[in-house]
Amino acid sequence: MQSGTIASNGIELFYESRGPENGEPVVFVMGLSAQMVFWPDVLLDELAEQGYRVIRFDNRDVGKSTRIRKRFKQGPMGAIVRSMLRMKVESAYTLHDMVADTVGLLDGLGIDKAHLVGASMGGMISQLTAATHPDRVLSLTSIMSSTNSPLLPPPKPAALKTLVAPRVKIETEEQFIEFGLAMMAKLGGTLPQGTEELTEMYRQSWARGINPRGIRNQFMAIMATGNFTRQLKQVRCPTTVIHGGADPLIRPAGGRASARAIRGAHLSIIPGMGHDFPPSVIDRIATLIVENVQRAQGQGEAVVA
């Protein structure tokens, strides 16, 4: 396993790589407010053991990557309303900047083309990367994500509130873990979430450093980017869309919308899965990712500079 910092798009991104360096690269892009440690190790290890070079990284504003500090001009709820009305949302950056971050990471690691796997906001980033940089993406797996259309069914209020309106003073690791487990309980579906696994993820996140301001920055970036359904018509790589049938945050309609927008996309709705990675579905998700990667392997080989 290797880790380090890569200069990308004017910032620095912390990454970790496992598996053989000459294996086809599979890059995992995490979602809103979540550090790279929220990718389950068992999922990453399963792909690495099959010979893939598995890479995960902290997006800007989380973990050990660069934190962006700009004054807020609008609040989250105001941004939601403005987005629904198709009005401009002020933000420190957009998802297109995070696409450039991801491409810059590939450049810094000497990777010409890679398979992308994104969750939630990371799924949006991965979709947009495949649409705007088709020469860099071998395959796309989008998990619990959407087209960001304001016409999609809204999140359940309790799920949305966990991300945009928490008013909790957190001063210790145990308080952070307690808060995180309570939040995930509201984001989960009907499948057991794996309390031990989640506790360890929050423990690692606390140790690596939390950035509450970054949560708002990333949320505003999503709102400022707006609907990108039309851009997804440009995706040409093999695509699999995975979504939880009980997701209260990005409803299943979001995954269906992405699958409709991307030509030839495969859609898999997992019953009982919420906006999380229940241990009982990890093997299925790994299988779906590998099957999609294998579809791309029939179209050409990954090139590592």
Secondary structure as UniProt FT lines:
FT   STRAND          2..8
FT   TURN            9..10
FT   STRAND          11..18
FT   TURN            21..22
FT   STRAND          25..29
FT   TURN            32..33
FT   HELIX           36..38
FT   HELIX           41..49
FT   TURN            50..51
FT   STRAND          53..57
FT   TURN            60..61
FT   TURN            63..64
FT   HELIX           76..84
FT   TURN            85..86
FT   HELIX           95..108
FT   TURN            109..110
FT   STRAND          114..119
FT   HELIX           121..132
FT   HELIX           134..136
FT   STRAND          137..143
FT   TURN            150..151
FT   HELIX           157..164
FT   HELIX           173..187
FT   HELIX           195..208
FT   HELIX           212..225
FT   HELIX           230..234
FT   STRAND          239..244
FT   TURN            245..246
FT   HELIX           252..261
FT   TURN            263..264
FT   STRAND          266..270
FT   TURN            271..272
FT   HELIX           279..281
FT   HELIX           282..297
FT   TURN            298..299
//
